[in-house]
């Protein structure tokens, strides 16, 4: 090794060599059962050291700790950390809980005080042994009271996904395997569709037993809280999968994955408005947090779909009726302006919607005569905040009942309006179809859950006018026209949005659109104008669908 450090198995004994000095220990099972202890090396009789740890101390301390861990000497390993009370049991549990019967731990080249390493373990359960390899790292620090170089203890040393209170376990999986398929029976895997990885894990945990899946043998992390998530780390013996039908459409999903991965951070969701079926969901980055379903942020002017519906229902505007679009508009303490203070004068409201004129909406708040009316419209018509049961964890949007200046910000999708692309896709679907259909990934027939229902639908007149306004935005001089130019279909419409969040230098790019019976909504963080980034993502998805 370039670092001069190696932990290996020599003649059935784990050995680490560092700087020409060999430290040995018996195999892991002997160490866990107390067969071979071996205390920590006696400290040299010298003054307590201070200052940053040296390169030699980092190398030797890491080597000693990894050797004790590999040899199954938890007490010794614990004493080489700055928290032996927690470290020792964690090292012991690596053998007992995770059923590791042997291990080779190979340090890499230190980077400052950090030492990366590779664990090559053998997991043995009911007579079957399987390899398990992963990487982690440790940090060497100087002990506050002793001055010794010690491993800075945290559970992530044992495994990078291990957290405080969580434990490693090996045994029969908590739930059965699933073979998730799209609406036409095409298999969906995390390898082919990376954004579905976290979603498939949730679907397996919730529905594995319901679809007849049989568990295999796995190593996992238990969160330490009752009912908490289980994180599978390795599958040693595959179980028999049960078939789980989803609403995903594989070609649309593939297009969503490709489109959103062009950007550093963003999300997209596609929904069939006549049913609520989710056709695609993709995130960048693909692994981890499902921002498309669980995110919360201001949606910018895409929210004007809801505001327009409120103003149309109140009879304050019509799509073709006149509405004033000045450069700025003030409501109580808030002054709202248009992009670069543009103005249109008095024009059909449809044109103000198509050009995303903020002030045309804000000027009408006083005539609504109820500052909290927008929140009620969102709930009663668009289903926002009604506890959606999509089949996985999802957030169904939030718009508190505000007054005065805070209400003015809500009218243009800023302030306290909190949405994700699933919510905005659903808002667009309601505008297109006229009635809220709760989005879902798995049929409610599988588990008997109840879908959320809005208390009323849009009238045919209001729904028709909303579609006309969205068609205007997607054509001619509308702000969405460029992105939607490549999208076909008998009927198409869209709305752009740019959301300024937390003082970002560049606004978040939002876009939502539909083509016939498919809706898509996207956000690209710091992507600028809605049509510049998110619009391209939505157009790619609509073309594929």
BASEKOL-621463 format. One record per residue (C-alpha): x, y, z; residue in one letter. Coordinates in Angstrom, 3 decimals. Layout:
- c1, c2, c3, fido
- X, Y, Z, A $
...
***
This chain:
- c1, c2, c3, fido
- 0.000, 0.000, 0.000, X $
- 1.215, 3.526, -0.709, X $
- 0.294, 4.428, 2.846, X $
- 2.517, 1.716, 4.264, X $
- -0.445, 0.270, 6.153, X $
- -2.311, -2.976, 5.479, X $
- -4.699, -5.135, 7.417, X $
- -4.845, -8.680, 6.105, X $
- -5.411, -12.327, 7.028, X $
- -2.197, -14.290, 7.504, X $
- -2.523, -17.936, 8.490, X $
- -6.032, -17.419, 9.862, X $
- -4.979, -14.428, 11.973, X $
- -5.760, -10.792, 11.204, X $
- -2.557, -8.769, 10.947, X $
- -1.856, -5.098, 10.412, X $
- 1.562, -3.810, 9.452, X $
- 2.449, -0.155, 9.963, X $
- 5.911, 1.263, 9.839, X $
- 7.495, -2.170, 10.229, X $
- 5.638, -2.973, 13.472, X $
- 3.163, -5.882, 13.416, X $
- 0.036, -6.040, 15.556, X $
- -1.849, -9.357, 15.560, X $
- -5.124, -10.740, 16.844, X $
- -7.202, -13.889, 16.653, X $
- -10.134, -14.293, 14.328, X $
- -13.306, -12.345, 14.842, X $
- -15.369, -15.040, 16.567, X $
- -12.610, -15.663, 19.120, X $
- -12.325, -11.938, 19.768, X $
- -16.055, -11.382, 20.258, X $
- -16.313, -14.336, 22.617, X $
- -13.427, -13.068, 24.713, X $
- -10.812, -15.574, 23.537, X $
- -8.067, -13.060, 22.921, X $
- -8.102, -9.680, 24.510, X $
- -4.838, -7.829, 24.319, X $
- -5.018, -4.397, 25.913, X $
- -4.035, -1.159, 24.308, X $
- -0.293, -0.703, 23.796, X $
- 1.317, 0.951, 26.779, X $
- 1.860, 4.643, 26.313, X $
- 5.416, 5.840, 26.161, X $
- 6.615, 7.580, 29.258, X $
- 6.728, 11.053, 27.854, X $
- 4.981, 14.346, 28.337, X $
- 1.406, 14.707, 27.194, X $
- 1.535, 15.712, 23.546, X $
- -0.378, 18.664, 22.123, X $
- -1.010, 20.297, 18.782, X $
- -2.266, 18.685, 15.581, X $
- -1.789, 14.954, 15.169, X $
- 1.214, 14.029, 13.046, X $
- 1.181, 11.950, 9.885, X $
- 2.870, 9.096, 11.769, X $
- 0.274, 9.235, 14.556, X $
- -2.563, 9.206, 12.019, X $
- -1.151, 6.172, 10.206, X $
- -0.315, 4.171, 13.337, X $
- -3.524, 4.973, 15.246, X $
- -5.690, 4.052, 12.276, X $
- -3.718, 0.830, 11.803, X $
- -4.065, -0.186, 15.455, X $
- -7.782, 0.558, 15.534, X $
- -8.539, -1.273, 12.295, X $
- -6.460, -4.244, 13.438, X $
- -8.361, -4.467, 16.727, X $
- -11.657, -4.176, 14.898, X $
- -10.714, -6.835, 12.328, X $
- -9.435, -9.150, 15.067, X $
- -12.708, -8.886, 16.967, X $
- -11.203, -7.104, 19.980, X $
- -13.899, -4.562, 20.820, X $
- -12.423, -3.423, 24.130, X $
- -9.062, -2.723, 22.573, X $
- -10.643, -0.999, 19.585, X $
- -12.793, 1.147, 21.874, X $
- -9.772, 2.283, 23.906, X $
- -8.206, 3.551, 20.691, X $
- -11.099, 6.019, 20.280, X $
- -12.189, 9.122, 22.160, X $
- -15.451, 7.372, 23.151, X $
- -14.705, 3.788, 24.235, X $
- -18.098, 3.415, 25.948, X $
- -19.907, 3.570, 22.593, X $
- -17.166, 2.380, 20.261, X $
- -16.474, -0.953, 21.953, X $
- -20.057, -2.286, 21.792, X $
- -20.403, -1.081, 18.185, X $
- -17.327, -3.056, 17.156, X $
- -18.651, -6.129, 19.026, X $
- -22.046, -5.775, 17.344, X $
- -20.357, -5.838, 13.941, X $
- -19.733, -9.527, 14.539, X $
- -22.771, -10.459, 16.623, X $
- -25.517, -8.357, 14.999, X $
- -24.288, -8.247, 11.421, X $
- -23.119, -11.892, 11.574, X $
- -19.647, -11.067, 10.245, X $
- -17.480, -14.156, 10.652, X $
- -14.265, -12.744, 9.160, X $
- -12.989, -9.413, 7.914, X $
- -10.080, -7.855, 6.077, X $
- -9.810, -4.088, 6.500, X $
- -7.501, -2.246, 4.104, X $
- -6.617, 1.392, 4.842, X $
- -6.123, 3.826, 2.001, X $
- -3.864, 6.857, 1.794, X $
- -4.604, 9.378, 4.588, X $
- -5.928, 12.780, 3.542, X $
- -4.983, 15.035, 6.405, X $
- -6.366, 13.415, 9.583, X $
- -8.873, 11.320, 7.609, X $
- -8.107, 7.729, 6.663, X $
- -10.321, 5.975, 4.109, X $
- -10.528, 2.204, 4.293, X $
- -12.182, -0.779, 2.642, X $
- -13.952, -3.484, 4.618, X $
- -13.986, -6.915, 3.001, X $
- -16.227, -8.951, 5.272, X $
- -17.619, -12.470, 5.216, X $
- -21.204, -12.699, 6.455, X $
- -22.314, -16.105, 7.727, X $
- -25.956, -16.917, 8.409, X $
- -27.379, -20.402, 8.977, X $
- -24.355, -22.089, 7.474, X $
- -24.129, -19.931, 4.342, X $
- -21.256, -17.475, 3.925, X $
- -21.340, -14.510, 1.536, X $
- -18.869, -11.670, 0.832, X $
- -19.749, -8.094, 1.752, X $
- -17.478, -5.215, 0.732, X $
- -17.867, -1.489, 1.361, X $
- -15.798, 1.626, 2.116, X $
- -15.796, 4.058, 5.010, X $
- -13.379, 6.450, 6.700, X $
- -12.166, 7.528, 10.123, X $
- -10.599, 10.669, 11.509, X $
- -7.714, 10.763, 13.969, X $
- -7.724, 13.518, 16.604, X $
- -5.732, 14.297, 19.734, X $
- -7.391, 13.297, 22.991, X $
- -8.287, 16.285, 25.125, X $
- -7.272, 14.774, 28.447, X $
- -4.559, 12.295, 27.458, X $
- -2.920, 13.984, 24.490, X $
- -2.942, 10.609, 22.719, X $
- -3.822, 10.256, 19.046, X $
- -7.290, 8.622, 18.957, X $
- -9.968, 7.750, 16.459, X $
- -12.756, 10.350, 16.586, X $
- -15.647, 8.013, 17.289, X $
- -18.939, 8.127, 15.408, X $
- -21.141, 5.232, 14.252, X $
- -20.374, 6.068, 10.599, X $
- -16.874, 4.671, 11.160, X $
- -18.365, 1.173, 11.195, X $
- -20.505, 1.915, 8.122, X $
- -21.048, 5.320, 6.433, X $
- -24.863, 4.994, 6.697, X $
- -24.871, 4.046, 10.372, X $
- -26.216, 6.778, 12.667, X $
- -26.569, 7.304, 16.414, X $
- -28.853, 4.681, 17.937, X $
- -28.993, 2.570, 14.778, X $
- -27.634, -0.985, 14.525, X $
- -26.406, -3.406, 11.870, X $
- -28.342, -6.630, 11.495, X $
- -28.201, -9.701, 9.244, X $
- -31.032, -12.193, 8.839, X $
- -34.272, -12.747, 6.960, X $
- -35.346, -9.509, 5.281, X $
- -38.048, -7.469, 6.999, X $
- -40.327, -7.756, 3.977, X $
- -40.621, -9.747, 0.799, X $
- -38.951, -8.918, -2.481, X $
- -40.931, -7.169, -5.213, X $
- -40.715, -7.056, -8.970, X $
- -42.107, -3.617, -9.737, X $
- -43.495, -3.182, -13.245, X $
- -44.847, -0.255, -15.201, X $
- -48.427, 0.041, -16.455, X $
- -47.649, -2.271, -19.391, X $
- -45.666, -4.862, -17.428, X $
- -42.121, -3.589, -18.112, X $
- -39.853, -4.259, -15.124, X $
- -38.638, -1.169, -13.258, X $
- -35.194, -1.389, -11.656, X $
- -32.999, 1.143, -9.897, X $
- -30.156, 0.255, -12.247, X $
- -32.127, 1.272, -15.345, X $
- -34.130, 4.084, -13.699, X $
- -31.921, 5.528, -10.908, X $
- -34.530, 7.981, -9.600, X $
- -36.796, 5.048, -8.800, X $
- -34.238, 3.520, -6.396, X $
- -35.528, 5.224, -3.218, X $
- -39.120, 4.818, -4.424, X $
- -38.763, 1.085, -5.075, X $
- -37.329, 0.661, -1.564, X $
- -40.438, 2.331, -0.099, X $
- -42.754, 0.270, -2.290, X $
- -41.037, -2.937, -1.237, X $
- -41.275, -2.105, 2.460, X $
- -44.966, -1.234, 2.184, X $
- -46.217, -3.774, -0.333, X $
- -43.738, -6.675, -0.383, X $
- -45.889, -8.891, 1.832, X $
- -49.125, -7.802, 0.120, X $
- -47.979, -9.032, -3.310, X $
- -46.675, -12.396, -2.078, X $
- -42.977, -11.588, -2.011, X $
- -40.799, -13.932, 0.049, X $
- -37.860, -12.480, 2.029, X $
- -34.240, -13.295, 1.345, X $
- -31.221, -12.899, 3.643, X $
- -29.907, -9.355, 3.973, X $
- -27.719, -7.060, 6.011, X $
- -29.541, -3.894, 6.987, X $
- -29.538, -0.912, 9.335, X $
- -32.276, -0.666, 11.937, X $
- -32.954, 2.956, 12.805, X $
- -33.392, 2.320, 16.525, X $
- -36.871, 3.883, 16.615, X $
- -40.100, 1.900, 16.611, X $
- -41.531, 1.796, 13.121, X $
- -38.472, 3.618, 11.789, X $
- -37.034, 2.992, 8.328, X $
- -34.936, -0.054, 7.505, X $
- -31.993, 0.571, 5.168, X $
- -30.888, -2.491, 3.217, X $
- -27.106, -2.587, 2.722, X $
- -26.577, -5.959, 1.049, X $
- -28.658, -8.861, -0.216, X $
- -26.852, -12.159, 0.388, X $
- -29.596, -14.583, -0.624, X $
- -32.355, -13.317, -2.902, X $
- -35.958, -13.947, -1.948, X $
- -38.817, -14.707, -4.307, X $
- -40.242, -11.424, -5.632, X $
- -43.943, -10.628, -5.785, X $
- -45.210, -8.677, -8.794, X $
- -46.196, -5.067, -8.012, X $
- -48.046, -3.088, -10.666, X $
- -47.346, 0.667, -10.693, X $
- -48.739, 3.530, -12.766, X $
- -45.313, 4.441, -14.184, X $
- -44.854, 4.453, -17.966, X $
- -41.354, 3.183, -18.746, X $
- -40.652, 5.332, -21.867, X $
- -41.891, 8.466, -20.098, X $
- -39.823, 7.584, -17.017, X $
- -36.705, 7.110, -19.151, X $
- -37.236, 10.509, -20.793, X $
- -37.743, 12.149, -17.382, X $
- -34.512, 10.615, -16.069, X $
- -32.504, 11.825, -19.080, X $
- -33.997, 15.310, -19.034, X $
- -33.523, 16.110, -15.355, X $
- -30.013, 14.623, -15.136, X $
- -28.773, 17.410, -17.427, X $
- -28.952, 19.695, -14.392, X $
- -27.250, 19.569, -11.019, X $
- -30.423, 19.719, -8.959, X $
- -34.000, 19.415, -10.116, X $
- -37.163, 17.311, -10.227, X $
- -39.952, 16.387, -12.621, X $
- -43.277, 14.535, -12.323, X $
- -45.706, 13.471, -15.046, X $
- -49.390, 12.737, -14.280, X $
- -52.403, 11.584, -16.309, X $
- -54.959, 14.302, -15.458, X $
- -58.087, 12.238, -16.131, X $
- -57.109, 9.618, -13.506, X $
- -54.285, 10.974, -11.306, X $
- -51.916, 8.158, -12.322, X $
- -48.256, 9.151, -11.960, X $
- -46.477, 8.338, -15.227, X $
- -42.948, 9.441, -14.253, X $
- -40.966, 10.820, -11.336, X $
- -37.293, 11.773, -11.547, X $
- -34.798, 13.711, -9.474, X $
- -31.284, 15.069, -9.824, X $
- -29.352, 13.836, -7.991, X $
- -31.152, 10.522, -8.429, X $
- -30.207, 8.807, -5.157, X $
- -31.562, 9.782, -1.763, X $
- -34.218, 12.419, -1.094, X $
- -37.267, 12.239, -3.363, X $
- -37.655, 15.999, -3.789, X $
- -40.273, 15.523, -6.520, X $
- -42.713, 14.077, -3.946, X $
- -41.344, 15.373, -0.644, X $
- -39.860, 18.793, -1.450, X $
- -41.234, 22.092, -0.163, X $
- -40.467, 25.412, -1.843, X $
- -42.101, 28.427, -3.468, X $
- -43.404, 27.517, -6.959, X $
- -43.325, 31.028, -8.428, X $
- -45.752, 31.967, -11.172, X $
- -46.852, 28.397, -11.901, X $
- -49.100, 29.035, -8.874, X $
- -50.972, 31.695, -10.857, X $
- -53.078, 28.827, -12.223, X $
- -54.730, 28.626, -8.802, X $
- -54.893, 32.411, -8.408, X $
- -56.474, 32.759, -11.839, X $
- -59.058, 30.106, -10.953, X $
- -59.987, 32.079, -7.818, X $
- -60.355, 35.367, -9.717, X $
- -62.404, 33.682, -12.448, X $
- -64.688, 32.001, -9.899, X $
- -65.174, 35.306, -8.070, X $
- -66.258, 36.918, -11.358, X $
- -63.523, 39.562, -11.091, X $
- -62.026, 38.731, -14.489, X $
- -62.688, 36.717, -17.607, X $
- -60.062, 35.291, -19.899, X $
- -60.881, 37.786, -22.652, X $
- -61.999, 40.646, -20.412, X $
- -59.821, 43.726, -19.686, X $
- -57.344, 43.777, -16.810, X $
- -54.698, 46.343, -15.944, X $
- -51.008, 45.354, -15.930, X $
- -48.960, 48.251, -14.471, X $
- -45.209, 48.064, -13.639, X $
- -45.871, 47.777, -9.884, X $
- -48.772, 47.172, -7.516, X $
- -48.948, 47.724, -3.756, X $
- -51.064, 45.892, -1.180, X $
- -50.617, 47.058, 2.421, X $
- -46.846, 46.869, 3.115, X $
- -45.815, 44.907, -0.011, X $
- -44.948, 46.395, -3.363, X $
- -45.000, 43.760, -6.097, X $
- -43.313, 44.452, -9.431, X $
- -43.049, 42.726, -12.783, X $
- -39.813, 41.401, -14.266, X $
- -37.773, 44.478, -15.148, X $
- -40.879, 46.542, -14.295, X $
- -42.568, 45.784, -17.622, X $
- -46.168, 46.863, -18.155, X $
- -48.847, 45.915, -20.689, X $
- -51.426, 48.562, -19.953, X $
- -55.032, 47.395, -19.990, X $
- -55.199, 44.148, -21.954, X $
- -57.233, 40.905, -21.924, X $
- -56.525, 39.019, -18.705, X $
- -55.486, 36.024, -20.835, X $
- -52.555, 38.050, -22.146, X $
- -51.442, 39.070, -18.635, X $
- -51.484, 35.367, -17.693, X $
- -49.539, 34.413, -20.827, X $
- -46.897, 37.095, -20.182, X $
- -46.838, 36.338, -16.425, X $
- -47.771, 39.832, -15.290, X $
- -47.577, 39.804, -11.473, X $
- -49.369, 43.096, -10.962, X $
- -52.496, 42.074, -12.882, X $
- -53.109, 39.486, -10.169, X $
- -52.068, 41.536, -7.140, X $
- -54.229, 44.545, -8.113, X $
- -57.361, 42.391, -7.727, X $
- -56.754, 41.144, -4.156, X $
- -58.711, 43.960, -2.568, X $
- -61.754, 43.093, -4.682, X $
- -61.691, 39.473, -3.477, X $
- -62.682, 40.777, -0.017, X $
- -61.031, 37.847, 1.803, X $
- -57.245, 37.643, 2.011, X $
- -57.404, 33.954, 2.932, X $
- -59.585, 33.023, -0.054, X $
- -56.601, 31.709, -2.052, X $
- -55.782, 29.099, 0.598, X $
- -59.416, 27.960, 0.596, X $
- -59.444, 27.735, -3.214, X $
- -56.288, 25.621, -3.134, X $
- -57.824, 23.209, -0.634, X $
- -61.428, 23.053, -1.822, X $
- -60.795, 22.841, -5.578, X $
- -57.194, 21.705, -6.082, X $
- -56.891, 19.293, -3.137, X $
- -53.861, 20.976, -1.572, X $
- -53.329, 19.862, 2.027, X $
- -55.826, 16.969, 1.974, X $
- -53.388, 14.199, 3.034, X $
- -52.773, 12.445, -0.275, X $
- -52.199, 8.679, -0.170, X $
- -49.958, 8.217, -3.223, X $
- -48.538, 4.827, -2.223, X $
- -45.235, 6.264, -0.939, X $
- -44.232, 9.190, 1.276, X $
- -45.405, 12.456, -0.288, X $
- -46.131, 16.045, 0.721, X $
- -49.360, 17.477, -0.644, X $
- -48.480, 21.177, -0.455, X $
- -49.053, 23.964, 2.035, X $
- -50.575, 27.439, 1.753, X $
- -51.412, 29.032, 5.118, X $
- -54.285, 31.495, 5.378, X $
- -52.422, 34.821, 5.254, X $
- -53.538, 38.453, 5.296, X $
- -52.350, 41.793, 3.916, X $
- -48.840, 41.860, 2.386, X $
- -48.164, 38.168, 2.959, X $
- -51.329, 37.344, 1.004, X $
- -50.089, 39.468, -1.914, X $
- -46.923, 37.370, -2.124, X $
- -49.003, 34.194, -2.190, X $
- -50.935, 35.389, -5.251, X $
- -47.749, 35.074, -7.341, X $
- -46.462, 31.848, -5.735, X $
- -43.985, 33.405, -3.321, X $
- -43.885, 33.903, 0.438, X $
- -45.428, 31.083, 2.428, X $
- -46.643, 28.980, -0.527, X $
- -44.787, 25.653, -0.297, X $
- -45.073, 23.129, -3.137, X $
- -43.213, 20.407, -5.017, X $
- -43.502, 19.357, -8.653, X $
- -46.016, 16.615, -7.787, X $
- -48.311, 19.315, -6.358, X $
- -47.903, 21.620, -9.364, X $
- -48.454, 18.751, -11.813, X $
- -51.676, 17.982, -9.917, X $
- -52.745, 21.656, -9.988, X $
- -52.275, 21.664, -13.765, X $
- -54.141, 18.365, -14.077, X $
- -57.099, 19.855, -12.182, X $
- -57.096, 22.912, -14.449, X $
- -56.987, 20.655, -17.504, X $
- -59.581, 18.105, -16.376, X $
- -61.752, 20.367, -14.216, X $
- -61.828, 18.024, -11.208, X $
- -59.093, 17.131, -8.705, X $
- -57.877, 13.552, -9.063, X $
- -55.435, 12.608, -6.310, X $
- -52.086, 11.513, -7.793, X $
- -51.042, 7.922, -7.056, X $
- -48.320, 5.383, -7.911, X $
- -50.075, 2.207, -6.771, X $
- -53.759, 1.329, -7.013, X $
- -55.770, 1.852, -3.821, X $
- -57.301, -1.586, -4.393, X $
- -54.038, -3.168, -3.223, X $
- -54.269, -1.880, 0.354, X $
- -57.721, -0.297, 0.669, X $
- -56.453, 3.216, 1.322, X $
- -58.766, 6.173, 0.737, X $
- -57.914, 8.833, -1.828, X $
- -58.316, 12.515, -0.989, X $
- -61.276, 14.275, -2.587, X $
- -61.742, 18.005, -3.105, X $
- -65.071, 19.450, -2.000, X $
- -65.959, 20.846, -5.425, X $
- -64.916, 20.938, -9.086, X $
- -64.299, 23.894, -11.360, X $
- -67.282, 24.956, -13.393, X $
- -67.074, 24.086, -17.121, X $
- -66.773, 27.824, -17.881, X $
- -63.850, 28.420, -15.498, X $
- -62.065, 25.238, -16.568, X $
- -62.445, 26.223, -20.222, X $
- -61.068, 29.715, -19.563, X $
- -58.097, 28.329, -17.619, X $
- -57.235, 26.057, -20.540, X $
- -57.527, 28.988, -22.945, X $
- -55.141, 31.022, -20.785, X $
- -52.645, 28.176, -20.603, X $
- -52.852, 27.698, -24.384, X $
- -52.074, 31.404, -24.756, X $
- -49.004, 31.001, -22.523, X $
- -47.795, 28.079, -24.668, X $
- -48.182, 29.847, -28.006, X $
- -47.553, 33.191, -29.680, X $
- -45.862, 35.659, -27.345, X $
- -46.525, 33.567, -24.216, X $
- -43.575, 32.957, -21.894, X $
- -43.887, 29.173, -22.404, X $
- -44.064, 29.262, -26.208, X $
- -40.388, 28.512, -26.839, X $
- -40.299, 25.405, -24.661, X $
- -43.641, 24.094, -25.939, X $
- -42.903, 24.621, -29.636, X $
- -41.611, 21.064, -30.016, X $
- -44.558, 19.489, -28.149, X $
- -47.358, 18.042, -30.258, X $
- -50.915, 17.090, -29.350, X $
- -54.395, 18.301, -30.159, X $
- -54.563, 20.401, -26.999, X $
- -51.594, 21.845, -25.147, X $
- -50.989, 24.541, -22.574, X $
- -48.368, 25.653, -20.062, X $
- -47.264, 28.141, -17.408, X $
- -43.778, 29.337, -16.506, X $
- -42.477, 30.342, -13.105, X $
- -39.352, 31.866, -11.592, X $
- -39.101, 31.670, -7.806, X $
- -36.697, 33.747, -5.750, X $
- -35.778, 31.805, -2.612, X $
- -33.478, 32.726, 0.299, X $
- -31.618, 35.466, -1.558, X $
- -30.367, 33.209, -4.374, X $
- -28.436, 35.063, -7.070, X $
- -30.380, 33.153, -9.730, X $
- -34.030, 32.199, -9.314, X $
- -35.356, 28.644, -9.421, X $
- -36.790, 27.674, -12.794, X $
- -40.364, 26.270, -12.691, X $
- -42.488, 25.061, -15.569, X $
- -45.707, 23.113, -15.956, X $
- -47.499, 22.040, -19.102, X $
- -49.851, 19.543, -20.663, X $
- -50.361, 17.835, -23.978, X $
- -53.699, 16.039, -24.359, X $
- -53.994, 13.595, -21.401, X $
- -50.507, 14.068, -19.949, X $
- -49.269, 16.770, -17.572, X $
- -45.682, 17.387, -16.467, X $
- -44.170, 19.837, -13.992, X $
- -40.498, 20.487, -13.285, X $
- -38.194, 22.639, -11.207, X $
- -34.479, 23.269, -11.722, X $
- -32.714, 24.870, -8.777, X $
- -31.045, 28.168, -9.771, X $
- -32.145, 27.489, -13.345, X $
- -33.326, 31.037, -14.072, X $
- -36.431, 31.729, -16.139, X $
- -39.022, 28.980, -16.230, X $
- -38.701, 28.333, -19.938, X $
- -34.909, 28.223, -19.884, X $
- -34.325, 25.032, -17.877, X $
- -37.486, 23.501, -16.403, X $
- -39.332, 24.134, -19.673, X $
- -36.879, 21.943, -21.570, X $
- -37.352, 19.152, -19.022, X $
- -41.144, 19.290, -19.288, X $
- -41.072, 19.403, -23.089, X $
- -38.867, 16.280, -23.200, X $
- -41.287, 14.396, -20.948, X $
- -44.402, 15.477, -22.847, X $
- -42.858, 14.471, -26.165, X $
- -42.073, 11.000, -24.787, X $
- -45.580, 10.527, -23.402, X $
***
